[in-house]
Amino acid sequence: MIDFRPILQVIGMLLCILAATMLIPVTVDLAYGHRENLGFVGASVITAFAGALLWLGNRGHSRAEFTLRQTFLLTVLTWIVVSVFASLPLMFGHSRLSPADALFETMSGLTTTGATVIAGLDHMPAGLLLWRALLHAMGGVGIIVVALALLPMLRVGGMQLFRTESSEKDKKLLPSTGQLALAITGVFAVLASLCTLAYLMGGMTLLDAVCHALSTVATGGFANYDASIAVFDSVYLEMVAVVFMLAGSLPFTVYVALSSRRMTLKSIPGLFDDQIRWFLAFCAAVSLVMGAWLYFQGHFSLGDALRYGTFNVISTITTTGFVSTDYLQWGGGATMVFFALYFVGGCTGSTTGSVKIFRYQVLFQAIRRILFRMVNPHGVMSLKLNNTPVSEETLTSVIAFMFLFFVTMFMVAVGLALTGVDFMTALSSGAAAVSNVGPGLGTIGGPVGNYAGFTDAAKLIMCAGMLLGRLELFTVFVLFTPNFWRV
């Protein structure tokens, strides 16, 4: 029998933190002269009451260590429960979204997908815009990482929990999981602050700079305007976004190692990782090819071709989803390239979604071994990354993940098609949801559109796809296996 009491206690603590966070937009709205704060205040009161009830009602029941089953349950339930309560301000506040729309927007924010159902963002109050950005920040760092900071208070080990939320398998850089969680949060805060400063230097207002910085480093994609970042029409701002989208796509443990005074440059694990080199090289190559193609096709001058090609390619690869122009107007070839980029993603241990470069590296090594054995049937070729052998268990898990990823994407697309949307919209939206990219490629949810035209059923299907993609599938699907619930 699974003991839910320690799980509910942690969720209660997280809801109390969420309730306090809801008061930040209230302060911002007052500073901007917007007085309709009852939505955030009411949502904060409800969330605080529910959190306190769960926390106080289950005190004294924490265990010395979470079991594996409790770990999976805590991971999934945290994302679902927090998403539900975080959607309350969108239902009660200025936007007055329906429950389905509010949950969609919130799930999109927390999973750093960046898909939206809100039109007229240009005229929304400052508090609501900041709240959407804060959702990205909470999701980018990882709600579970916040839980890790709390688990030592409950005398609960958390490294196992961290690995269910993220694929990062690096060795412990700090003595405790709580310290690692705080260090990662600190890294995110530093990157977001630097990005904010860079945006301010490019002419953004303070609100725009903060909101877009949080979205950029979290590789989320929520913008303060319907036209996304294209509204600024600034080469400088787009290049700043490219730099910090790439920064958010690298393993955060590398930054933690860089900040450790005990390590020299050469001893920093992961800094010269094959995964980072592959990722950066792939981004550079595709950006250059797209820029060259746009130039020779006569769409833009050479400078504009490199500008638009680089920005939109990096935004898609990193699963951020910012848009600087409607790339569906570039033709079918470019559309297919962007669709393929949905399935790339950044490095493990980063804020990005999708498949991630590491898995492609493992598959590439596996293919090399198959080709080698075709020529040398009795030869032996081990799989290695960073001169470290890759276990057969890792190879099996990568292949299983890839299979499950594309099956899940297909099932989400089928579900969307059954709600009445066209084939391209269903397929691209399913891919955008599971990959946590955001913009689709169809008539609804395209690069310069939103998902407001979807039915409530379609939006809930998208929510499920976003959650599955953010938690990397297995964490959720394991709950539906009979063995999970057996004593």
C-alpha positions in Angstrom: 0.0 0.0 0.0 1.5 3.4 -1.0 1.6 5.9 1.8 0.3 9.2 0.3 0.8 11.3 3.4 4.4 12.4 2.8 3.5 13.1 -0.8 0.6 15.3 0.2 2.8 17.1 2.7 5.3 18.1 0.1 2.6 19.2 -2.4 1.0 21.3 0.4 4.3 23.0 1.0 4.7 23.7 -2.7 1.1 25.1 -2.9 2.0 27.5 0.0 5.0 28.7 -2.0 2.8 29.1 -5.1 0.3 31.1 -3.1 3.0 33.5 -2.0 4.3 33.8 -5.6 0.8 34.8 -6.8 1.2 38.0 -4.8 4.1 39.2 -7.0 1.8 40.1 -9.9 -0.5 41.9 -7.5 2.4 44.2 -6.5 3.3 44.7 -10.1 -0.3 45.6 -11.1 -0.5 48.1 -8.3 2.7 49.7 -9.5 1.3 50.0 -13.0 -2.0 51.4 -11.7 -4.1 48.3 -12.5 -6.5 47.8 -9.6 -8.3 44.6 -10.6 -6.3 42.4 -8.4 -9.0 40.3 -6.9 -8.3 37.4 -9.2 -4.7 36.9 -8.0 -5.6 37.7 -4.4 -8.5 35.2 -4.4 -6.5 32.6 -6.1 -3.7 33.1 -3.6 -6.1 32.7 -0.6 -7.6 29.5 -2.1 -4.2 28.0 -2.9 -2.7 28.9 0.5 -5.7 27.4 2.3 -5.4 24.1 0.3 -1.7 24.0 0.8 -1.9 24.6 4.5 -4.6 22.0 4.8 -2.4 19.4 3.0 0.8 20.4 4.8 -0.6 20.6 8.4 -2.9 17.6 7.9 0.0 15.3 7.0 2.8 16.6 9.3 4.6 13.9 11.2 4.2 11.3 8.5 7.4 11.9 6.4 9.6 8.9 5.9 13.4 8.6 6.1 13.4 8.0 2.4 10.8 8.2 -0.4 10.1 4.9 -2.0 10.4 4.6 -5.7 6.6 4.5 -6.1 6.2 7.6 -4.0 8.9 9.3 -6.1 7.0 8.8 -9.3 3.7 9.8 -7.7 5.1 12.9 -6.2 6.6 13.9 -9.6 3.4 13.5 -11.6 1.0 14.8 -8.9 3.0 17.9 -8.3 2.9 19.0 -11.9 -0.9 18.3 -12.1 -1.9 19.8 -8.8 0.3 22.9 -9.2 -1.0 23.4 -12.8 -4.6 23.3 -11.6 -4.1 25.9 -8.8 -1.8 28.1 -10.9 -4.6 28.4 -13.4 -6.9 30.0 -10.9 -5.6 33.6 -11.5 -6.3 33.2 -15.2 -9.9 32.2 -14.5 -10.6 34.8 -11.8 -8.5 37.7 -13.1 -8.7 40.1 -16.0 -8.5 37.5 -18.8 -11.5 35.5 -17.4 -10.4 32.4 -19.2 -12.6 29.2 -19.2 -11.3 26.3 -17.1 -10.0 24.5 -20.2 -8.3 27.6 -21.5 -6.7 28.5 -18.1 -5.4 25.0 -17.6 -4.0 25.0 -21.2 -2.2 28.3 -20.6 -0.9 27.2 -17.3 0.3 23.8 -18.4 1.9 25.4 -21.4 3.7 27.8 -19.0 4.9 25.2 -16.5 6.0 22.7 -19.1 7.8 25.6 -20.9 5.9 24.8 -24.1 4.9 28.3 -24.8 1.7 27.6 -26.7 -1.1 30.1 -25.9 -4.8 30.6 -26.2 -4.8 34.3 -25.3 -5.3 36.9 -28.0 -4.7 40.6 -27.4 -1.6 40.1 -25.3 -0.5 43.6 -26.2 -3.3 45.0 -24.0 -3.2 42.6 -21.1 -2.3 44.0 -17.6 1.3 43.8 -16.4 0.5 41.3 -13.6 -0.9 38.7 -16.0 2.0 39.0 -18.3 4.4 38.6 -15.5 2.5 35.6 -14.1 2.9 33.8 -17.5 6.6 34.5 -17.4 6.8 33.3 -13.8 5.2 30.0 -14.8 8.0 29.5 -17.3 10.5 30.3 -14.5 8.9 27.7 -12.2 8.8 25.1 -14.9 12.2 25.9 -16.3 14.0 25.4 -13.0 11.6 22.5 -12.3 8.9 22.4 -9.7 10.5 19.2 -8.6 13.8 21.0 -8.0 11.9 23.3 -5.6 10.7 20.2 -3.9 14.3 19.0 -3.6 15.1 22.1 -1.6 12.3 21.2 0.8 13.0 17.5 1.1 16.0 17.8 3.5 13.6 19.6 5.9 11.5 16.5 5.8 14.5 14.2 6.2 13.8 12.8 2.7 16.5 11.9 0.1 15.8 13.5 -3.2 18.5 12.7 -5.8 16.3 9.9 -7.1 13.4 12.4 -7.5 15.7 14.8 -9.4 16.4 12.0 -12.0 12.8 11.3 -12.6 12.2 14.9 -13.6 15.4 15.4 -15.6 17.6 13.1 -17.7 20.7 14.6 -16.1 22.9 11.7 -14.9 26.0 13.6 -13.8 27.7 12.8 -10.6 26.8 14.8 -7.5 28.6 18.1 -7.6 27.4 19.1 -4.2 27.1 17.2 -0.9 23.3 17.2 -0.8 20.4 17.3 -3.2 19.0 20.4 -1.5 22.2 22.2 -2.2 22.2 21.1 -5.8 18.6 22.3 -6.2 19.5 25.7 -4.8 22.6 25.9 -6.9 20.6 25.2 -10.1 18.0 27.8 -9.0 20.8 30.3 -8.5 22.2 29.6 -11.9 18.8 30.2 -13.5 18.5 33.5 -11.6 21.9 34.7 -12.8 21.3 33.8 -16.4 17.8 35.5 -16.2 19.3 38.6 -14.7 22.0 38.9 -17.3 19.4 38.3 -20.1 17.2 41.0 -18.5 20.1 43.5 -18.5 20.9 42.7 -22.1 17.3 43.2 -23.1 17.2 46.5 -21.3 20.3 47.7 -23.1 18.4 46.9 -26.4 15.5 49.2 -25.5 13.0 47.0 -23.9 10.9 48.3 -20.9 11.6 46.7 -17.5 8.5 44.6 -17.7 9.2 43.4 -21.2 12.8 42.7 -20.3 12.0 40.6 -17.2 9.2 38.6 -18.8 11.1 37.9 -22.0 14.3 37.0 -20.1 12.4 34.5 -18.0 10.9 33.0 -21.1 14.2 32.9 -23.0 16.3 31.2 -20.3 13.5 28.8 -19.5 13.3 28.1 -23.3 9.6 28.6 -22.9 8.5 31.2 -25.5 5.7 33.2 -23.8 5.9 36.8 -25.1 4.1 39.9 -24.1 2.8 40.6 -27.6 0.7 38.6 -30.1 3.5 39.1 -32.7 6.0 37.5 -30.3 9.5 39.0 -30.4 9.0 40.2 -33.9 7.2 43.2 -32.5 10.6 44.7 -31.6 12.1 44.2 -35.1 15.6 44.4 -33.6 18.6 42.4 -34.7 20.3 43.1 -31.4 17.4 41.7 -29.3 17.1 38.7 -31.5 20.8 37.9 -31.1 20.6 38.3 -27.3 17.7 35.9 -27.4 19.8 33.4 -29.4 22.6 33.5 -27.0 20.4 33.0 -23.9 18.3 30.3 -25.6 21.5 28.4 -26.2 22.6 29.1 -22.6 19.3 27.6 -21.3 19.9 24.6 -23.5 23.1 23.5 -21.9 23.3 21.2 -18.8 22.9 23.3 -15.7 25.3 21.1 -13.8 28.0 22.6 -16.0 27.2 26.1 -14.7 27.2 24.7 -11.1 30.6 23.3 -11.7 31.8 26.6 -13.2 30.7 28.4 -10.1 32.6 26.0 -7.8 35.9 27.4 -6.6 37.3 24.0 -5.9 37.4 23.1 -9.6 39.8 24.2 -12.3 38.7 24.7 -15.9 40.0 21.4 -17.1 38.4 19.4 -14.3 34.9 20.8 -14.8 32.8 17.8 -15.8 30.8 18.2 -18.9 32.3 21.5 -20.1 34.0 19.7 -23.1 31.3 17.1 -23.3 30.6 15.6 -26.7 26.9 16.4 -26.1 27.6 20.1 -25.9 29.8 20.1 -29.0 27.3 18.1 -31.0 24.5 20.4 -29.9 26.3 23.7 -30.8 27.7 22.3 -34.0 24.2 21.1 -35.1 22.7 24.5 -34.3 25.4 26.3 -36.3 25.1 24.0 -39.3 21.4 24.1 -39.6 21.3 27.9 -39.1 23.8 28.5 -41.8 22.1 26.1 -44.2 18.7 27.7 -43.6 20.2 31.2 -44.1 21.9 30.2 -47.3 18.7 28.6 -48.6 16.7 31.7 -47.8 19.2 33.9 -49.6 19.5 31.7 -52.7 15.7 31.3 -52.9 15.4 35.1 -53.0 13.4 35.5 -49.8 15.8 37.9 -48.2 19.1 39.7 -48.5 22.1 37.8 -47.2 22.0 39.6 -43.9 18.3 39.2 -43.3 18.5 35.5 -44.4 21.1 34.7 -41.8 19.2 36.8 -39.2 15.8 35.2 -39.7 17.2 31.8 -40.4 19.4 31.7 -37.3 16.8 33.0 -34.9 13.9 30.8 -35.9 16.1 27.7 -36.2 17.6 28.2 -32.8 14.2 29.0 -31.3 12.8 25.7 -32.6 15.8 23.5 -31.8 15.8 24.7 -28.2 12.0 24.3 -28.0 11.6 27.9 -27.1 9.1 28.8 -29.7 9.8 32.6 -30.1 8.9 33.7 -33.6 10.5 36.6 -35.6 8.6 36.1 -38.8 6.0 33.7 -40.3 8.3 31.0 -41.6 5.4 29.1 -43.1 5.7 31.6 -45.9 9.1 30.3 -46.8 7.7 27.3 -48.7 7.1 23.6 -48.1 10.8 22.7 -47.8 11.4 25.1 -44.9 8.2 23.9 -43.2 9.5 20.3 -43.3 12.8 21.4 -41.9 11.1 23.1 -38.9 8.9 20.1 -38.4 12.0 17.9 -38.2 13.6 20.3 -35.7 10.7 19.8 -33.3 12.3 16.4 -32.5 15.8 17.6 -31.6 15.9 19.6 -28.3 18.9 20.7 -26.3 21.2 18.9 -23.8 20.1 16.7 -20.9 19.8 18.6 -17.6 18.7 21.7 -19.4 15.4 23.6 -19.6 14.6 22.3 -23.1 12.1 19.6 -24.1 11.9 17.1 -27.0 14.2 14.1 -27.5 17.6 15.7 -26.6 20.9 15.5 -28.3 22.3 12.8 -26.0 19.8 10.2 -27.3 20.7 10.9 -30.9 24.4 10.4 -29.9 23.6 7.0 -28.5 21.6 6.0 -31.5 24.3 7.2 -33.9 26.9 5.0 -32.0 24.5 2.1 -32.2 24.1 2.5 -36.0 27.9 2.7 -36.4 28.2 -0.6 -34.5 25.6 -2.3 -36.7 27.3 -1.1 -39.9 30.7 -2.2 -38.4 29.4 -5.7 -37.7 27.9 -6.0 -41.2 31.5 -5.8 -42.6 33.2 -7.5 -39.6 30.8 -10.1 -38.3 33.2 -11.3 -35.6 34.5 -7.8 -34.7 33.9 -6.1 -31.4 33.0 -2.4 -31.2 31.9 -0.9 -27.9 29.6 2.1 -27.6 31.4 5.1 -26.1 30.5 8.7 -25.3 33.3 10.9 -23.9 35.5 7.9 -23.9 33.1 6.2 -21.5 31.3 3.0 -22.4 27.6 3.1 -23.0 25.8 0.3 -21.3 23.3 -1.9 -23.1 20.8 -0.8 -20.5 21.2 2.8 -21.6 20.9 1.8 -25.3 17.7 -0.1 -24.6 16.2 2.8 -22.6 17.1 5.2 -25.4 15.5 3.0 -28.1 12.4 2.5 -25.9 12.1 6.2 -25.3 12.4 7.1 -28.9 9.7 4.5 -29.8 7.4 5.7 -27.1 8.0 9.4 -27.9 6.8 9.0 -31.5 3.9 6.7 -30.6 2.8 9.3 -28.0 3.1 12.1 -30.5 1.0 10.1 -33.1 -1.7 9.3 -30.5 -2.0 12.9 -29.5 -2.2 13.9 -33.1 -5.0 11.2 -33.7 -6.9 12.6 -30.7 -6.7 16.1 -32.0 -7.8 14.9 -35.5 -10.8 13.3 -33.9 -11.9 16.7 -32.5 -12.2 18.0 -36.1 -8.9 19.7 -36.9 -7.1 19.1 -40.2 -4.3 16.7 -40.7 -1.3 19.1 -40.7 -2.7 21.0 -37.7 -3.2 17.8 -35.8 0.2 16.4 -36.6 2.2 19.5 -36.0 0.2 20.4 -32.8 0.8 16.9 -31.4 4.5 17.2 -32.1 4.6 20.8 -30.7 2.9 19.6 -27.5 4.9 16.4 -26.8 8.2 18.2 -27.8 7.2 21.2 -25.7 8.0 23.5 -28.7 4.8 25.6 -28.8 3.9 26.9 -32.2 2.4 24.4 -34.7 2.4 24.5 -38.5 -1.3 24.3 -39.3 -4.2 26.7 -39.7 -4.6 26.8 -35.9 -1.6 27.4 -33.6 0.8 28.5 -36.4 3.9 30.6 -35.8 1.9 33.8 -35.8 -1.3 32.4 -34.4 -2.6 30.7 -31.2 -4.6 27.7 -30.1 -7.8 29.6 -29.2 -9.6 27.9 -32.1 -9.3 24.4 -30.6 -12.2 22.8 -28.8 -12.0 22.2 -25.0 -11.4 18.5 -25.7 -8.5 19.4 -28.0 -7.0 21.7 -25.5 -7.1 19.0 -22.8 -5.5 16.5 -25.1 -2.7 19.1 -25.7 -2.3 19.5 -21.9 -1.8 15.7 -21.6 0.8 15.8 -24.4 2.7 18.7 -22.8 2.8 17.0 -19.5 3.9 13.7 -21.0 6.7 15.4 -22.9 7.9 17.5 -20.0 8.2 14.5 -17.7 9.7 12.4 -20.5 6.9 9.8 -20.8 8.1 7.0 -18.6 7.5 8.9 -15.4 3.8 9.1 -16.2 3.3 5.9 -18.1 4.7 3.8 -15.2 1.7 4.8 -13.1 -0.6 2.9 -15.5 1.3 -0.4 -15.2 -0.3 -3.1 -12.9 2.9 -3.8 -11.1 3.1 -0.2 -9.9 0.1 -0.6 -7.6 0.9 -4.1 -6.4 2.2 -4.4 -2.8 
